[in-house]
Amino acid sequence: MSAPVSVGAAPRGTGAGDTVPQLAAAFESCTLSAAQWTHQAHLMVGLWYASRLPAEAALDAMRTGILRLNRVHGLVTTPTRGYHETITRAYMRLIGRFVTEDGGEDAWDARAERLLARHGDRDHLLRYYSRDRLMSPEARFGWVAPDLHPLP
């Protein structure tokens, strides 16, 4: 597995109270506990990468980082647990679109708040996927297109 992709310090929109850069640094250094690695944390780290890297590089950084963090936590991917390729790819697509539309001029925490308001519901992807399709082993181990509505 490749080394973590470090995107360095944020050039703008940062301050002492900004949690997104701190969360991204903890993700990259694998110092996040399993309890800290929530759905919201996934989205905030995704925001960090999507704001700073081209889409494919951001996806690769998320995928590589999640797999590395899961290894540190002793989480093995099975058909029902662990890394989920379709969820990661779908959210990175949604986050990438958010970044394009949002403009990114505000502080990281303000941007994260808007992102979470739009996509923070854990069941958000069920607008596009049936639960059976999204939770299938095929979706966990590879990309599966939505079966209800196309992703924006």
C-alpha positions in Angstrom: 0.0 0.0 0.0 1.3 3.5 -0.8 2.3 6.1 1.8 -0.3 8.6 2.9 -0.9 11.5 0.6 -0.3 14.6 2.6 -1.8 17.7 1.2 0.0 20.0 3.6 -1.3 23.1 5.3 -4.5 24.8 4.1 -3.7 28.0 2.2 -6.9 29.8 3.2 -10.0 29.3 5.3 -8.1 28.1 8.3 -7.9 29.4 11.9 -7.3 28.1 15.4 -10.8 26.7 15.6 -10.9 24.9 12.3 -11.3 21.2 12.8 -11.2 20.0 9.2 -7.4 20.4 8.8 -6.8 18.9 12.2 -9.1 15.9 11.3 -7.3 15.4 8.0 -3.9 15.4 9.7 -5.1 12.9 12.3 -6.5 10.7 9.5 -3.3 10.8 7.6 -1.2 10.0 10.7 -3.7 7.2 11.7 -4.2 8.7 15.1 -8.0 8.8 14.9 -9.7 6.3 17.2 -12.4 4.1 15.7 -14.9 6.1 17.8 -13.7 9.4 16.2 -14.0 7.9 12.6 -17.7 8.8 12.2 -19.7 9.3 9.1 -19.3 13.1 9.6 -15.5 12.6 9.9 -15.5 10.7 6.7 -17.2 13.6 4.9 -15.0 16.2 6.5 -11.8 14.4 5.4 -13.4 14.0 2.0 -14.0 17.7 1.9 -10.3 18.3 2.7 -9.1 16.1 -0.2 -11.8 17.2 -2.7 -10.9 20.8 -2.1 -7.2 20.3 -2.6 -6.7 17.5 -5.1 -8.1 16.5 -8.5 -11.1 14.2 -8.3 -9.3 10.9 -8.9 -6.4 11.8 -6.6 -8.9 12.8 -3.9 -10.7 9.5 -4.3 -7.5 7.5 -4.2 -6.3 9.4 -1.1 -9.6 8.6 0.7 -9.6 5.0 -0.4 -5.9 4.5 0.6 -6.3 6.4 3.9 -9.5 4.5 4.9 -7.9 1.1 4.2 -4.7 2.1 6.2 -6.8 3.4 9.1 -8.9 0.3 9.1 -5.7 -1.8 9.3 -4.5 0.2 12.2 -7.8 -0.5 14.0 -7.7 -4.2 13.1 -10.8 -4.0 10.9 -10.7 -6.5 8.1 -13.0 -6.0 5.2 -15.6 -8.7 4.8 -18.8 -8.8 2.7 -20.6 -7.0 5.6 -17.9 -4.9 7.3 -15.0 -2.6 6.6 -14.1 -0.6 3.6 -17.0 0.1 1.1 -15.9 1.1 -2.4 -19.3 2.2 -3.7 -20.1 4.4 -0.6 -16.6 5.9 -0.8 -16.9 6.7 -4.5 -20.4 8.0 -4.4 -19.7 10.3 -1.5 -16.5 11.6 -3.1 -18.5 12.4 -6.2 -21.1 14.3 -4.1 -18.4 16.1 -2.1 -16.6 17.0 -5.3 -19.8 18.5 -6.7 -20.3 20.4 -3.4 -16.8 21.8 -3.6 -17.4 23.0 -7.1 -20.7 24.7 -6.3 -19.7 26.0 -2.9 -16.7 28.1 -3.9 -14.7 27.4 -0.7 -14.0 31.0 0.4 -15.1 30.5 4.0 -13.4 28.9 6.9 -13.1 25.1 6.8 -15.6 24.6 9.6 -18.2 26.8 7.9 -17.8 24.8 4.7 -18.0 21.5 6.6 -21.2 22.7 8.3 -22.8 23.3 4.8 -21.5 20.0 3.5 -23.0 18.1 6.5 -26.3 19.9 6.1 -26.5 18.7 2.5 -25.0 15.2 2.8 -24.6 14.4 6.5 -27.5 12.0 6.9 -26.1 8.5 7.1 -28.9 7.3 4.8 -28.3 10.0 2.2 -27.2 7.5 -0.5 -30.5 5.7 -0.1 -31.9 8.5 -2.3 -30.0 7.0 -5.1 -29.6 3.3 -4.2 -31.9 0.7 -2.8 -30.6 -0.6 0.5 -30.2 -4.1 -0.9 -28.0 -2.9 -3.8 -25.9 -0.5 -1.7 -25.3 -3.1 1.0 -24.5 -5.9 -1.4 -21.0 -7.5 -1.4 -20.6 -6.4 -5.0 -21.1 -2.7 -3.9 -18.7 -3.2 -1.0 -15.9 -4.6 -3.1 -16.4 -2.6 -6.3 -18.3 0.3 -7.9 -22.0 -0.3 -8.4 -24.1 2.3 -10.2 -27.3 3.6 -8.4 -30.5 1.8 -9.1 -33.0 4.5 -8.0 -31.7 7.8 -9.3 -28.4 8.8 -10.9 -25.9 10.6 -8.8 -25.7 14.3 -9.6 
